[in-house]
């Protein structure tokens, strides 16, 4: 019981010391406030709790791990979708070809001036239709010259075939008869002179002169008879053949000039469409110069460049489907069936060569030509054709 006052004293002393420290702190904290009248009152600092800080740090780590795991899962899914799309894209090979049509260039065979062009680009023409009219005075002059030569040659042939005229025949006959009468007179005279010579009443000289005169008149009579026979017979067969050949030669020259004039008026050799008109009316053109081009819409084909890895899908006689974008619409593609009719290898520039042995072997490129099942007049040269095929490596077809 005697210790109780001491304990109260100790407690009083501790309370006093506590109040003293508190008052000192109040004084220290109040001093700045006197210098700064606008300063805000100082908030008391909460006591530090170590257990709550550890719990917050653990929660943040867990969230980070979950976020990282989610990102990894998403990356794996995206990579799988990418590979899947890439694999699906590799399943279809797209080839681009080009439509072509048979083109015919119309050129002049003879020089001249273009008088008139009777067609325009895009016109449909038929075989034999006149396209261009030309004016060539040189051709007209050759035609006139050939016709005059033909008249001369024909006259010579007619003369050779018809023979001498009746008047010429009568004249030859009269000359023969006159010479025959003179020959008969010379013969009688020679006979009388010869009898007188044998009787010794006439000199031998006179007899010889009469005999020479008789022989001369006989020769003249024979020549006149031959002239009469020629007049009756007409020209020789050789002369007739020569005259006939001359007429044929002149006919050929005339035909050549007429053909040249016909060729000057150019006509279409095929049925098709006028693709391009190169010249204009009034121009002077030379021989062999192209004037316009025609395309045959019934002779169409597509050309594809295919590597030999896919050539097994384009064997001769095999069919495939091609789409023509130029004739397609947004909701309806224009597709046609084509049949392969020719394949040929391209030059070495179209060969892919490996850089080392591990890359494989050389791959050649082939040109494939295919015709549509039914031609379409709307198709034009140069239109693209899209062909989609499935990849089939070479080693899959080997047994």
Buried (B, 14 or more C-beta within 10 A) or exposed (E): EEEEEEEEEEEEEEEEEEEEEEEEEEEEEEEEEEEEEEEEEEEEEEEEEEEEEEEEEEEEEEEEEEEEEEEEEEEEEEEEEEEEEEEEEEEEBEBEBBBBBBBBEBBBEBBBBBBEBEBEEEBEBEEEEEBBBBBBEEBBEBBEBBBEBBEEBBEBBEBBEEBBEEEBBEBBBEBBBEBBEBBBEBBEBBEEBBEBBEEEEBEEEEBBBBBEBBEEBBEBBBEBBEBBEBBEEBBEEEBBEBBBEBBEEBBEBBEBBBEBBEBBBBBBEBBBBBBEBBBEEEEEBEEEBEBBBBBBBEBBBBBBBBBBBBBEBBEEEEEBEBBBEEBEEEEEEBBBEBBBEEBEEEEEEBBEEEEEEEEEEEBBBBBBBBBBEEBBEEBBEEBBBBBEBEEEEBEEEEE
